Amino acid sequence: MKKMLTILLAGLTAASLLASCGSADGNSSSASDSSTSSTESASGETSETSEATNRLEEIKQKGVIVLATSPDFAPQEFEDISSGEKTYVGCDIDLAQYIADYLGVELEIQAMDFQACQAAVSTGKADFSISGYAWKEDRAENYELTDFFGKDDDGQVVIVPADKASDYQSPEDFAGKVIGCQNGSLQLSLTETQLPDAEVQLIDNLGSAVLMVQNNKIDGLACSGSQAEIYVEKNSALALADWEFEYSSDGNVALIMKGETELVEEINKAIAEVNEQGLYQQWKEEATELALSLGIDVG
């Protein structure tokens, strides 16, 4: 009886040990799974972090860099359908292509509205965005901003009838005059602040406004210096007012996802070459001529 009890106890002990081992294995397996899951999760996060911090490497591996742009702002970016096919052109597009060539990859252009461009960069759907961006503090907080490019040394001016150019020597000379400005434009802001006694008339496009000046329907048209020169050269009835706005600009910037410092550094190297060779202004002049030949307003 004793022997049988001993055997029974031994069996129970063994079963208990086996159950314990099974439980330990189960816990170990669960822990292992959890660890694996955790590792995979960590790996996933690391992968996402890697994507954020090593996007340059990924771009080179894929052989493509994706640009988000809003092609409705000639001469920076606009559509050309003269060949029967839609293509995106402009000085910003030329810059983007230069950057792609510098990195040794293809350029893929994704056209979308202005706000969507910024969202595409912040969510990683696009590698960068060039779309006439000025440097702004909130942009610097939310994105990596490149070095400046396309500095405009031509100023901001007013197109007037050629025989009236010398009549405008000071802001006071514009008192009561009707000055055309595009809504939401830099020129509108400058006119409102520096020519407070002038009357602003909002215009839809610069081409039509130039004709309004020529036909004396408005007294002047606020315009960027580089674009005004083109209009004046093509029309002897127009000239630039002797007075011009007080304005200076360091140029524009490109947007890149926050933390993409390696990509920013490489793009800045390409921008430095562009600035040194004066390529952007050359592209801008060519794009302006193209836009005007296509009947597209520049602004």
Stockholm file with secondary structure:
# STOCKHOLM 1.0

chainA/1-299         MKKMLTILLAGLTAASLLASCGSADGNSSSASDSSTSSTESASGETSETSEATNRLEEIKQKGVIVLATSPDFAPQEFEDISSGEKTYVGCDIDLAQYIADYLGVELEIQAMDFQACQAAVSTGKADFSISGYAWKEDRAENYELTDFFGKDDDGQVVIVPADKASDYQSPEDFAGKVIGCQNGSLQLSLTETQLPDAEVQLIDNLGSAVLMVQNNKIDGLACSGSQAEIYVEKNSALALADWEFEYSSDGNVALIMKGETELVEEINKAIAEVNEQGLYQQWKEEATELALSLGIDVG
#=GR chainA/1-299 SS CHHHHHHHHHHHHHHHHHHHHHHHHHHHHHHHHHHHHHHHHHHHHHHHHHHHHCHHHHHHHHTEEEEEECCCBTTTBEEECTTSSCEEESHHHHHHHHHHHHHTSEEEEEECCHHHHHHHHHTTSSSEEEEEEECCHHHHHHEEECCCBCCCCSCEEEEEEGGGGGGCSSGGGGTTCEEEEETTCHHHHHHHHHCTTSEEEEESCHHHHHHHHHTTSSSEEEEEHHHHHHHHHHCTTEEECSCCCCCCCCCEEEEEETTCHHHHHHHHHHHHHHHHHTHHHHHHHHHHHHHHHTTCCCC
#=GC SS_cons         CHHHHHHHHHHHHHHHHHHHHHHHHHHHHHHHHHHHHHHHHHHHHHHHHHHHHCHHHHHHHHTEEEEEECCCBTTTBEEECTTSSCEEESHHHHHHHHHHHHHTSEEEEEECCHHHHHHHHHTTSSSEEEEEEECCHHHHHHEEECCCBCCCCSCEEEEEEGGGGGGCSSGGGGTTCEEEEETTCHHHHHHHHHCTTSEEEEESCHHHHHHHHHTTSSSEEEEEHHHHHHHHHHCTTEEECSCCCCCCCCCEEEEEETTCHHHHHHHHHHHHHHHHHTHHHHHHHHHHHHHHHTTCCCC
//
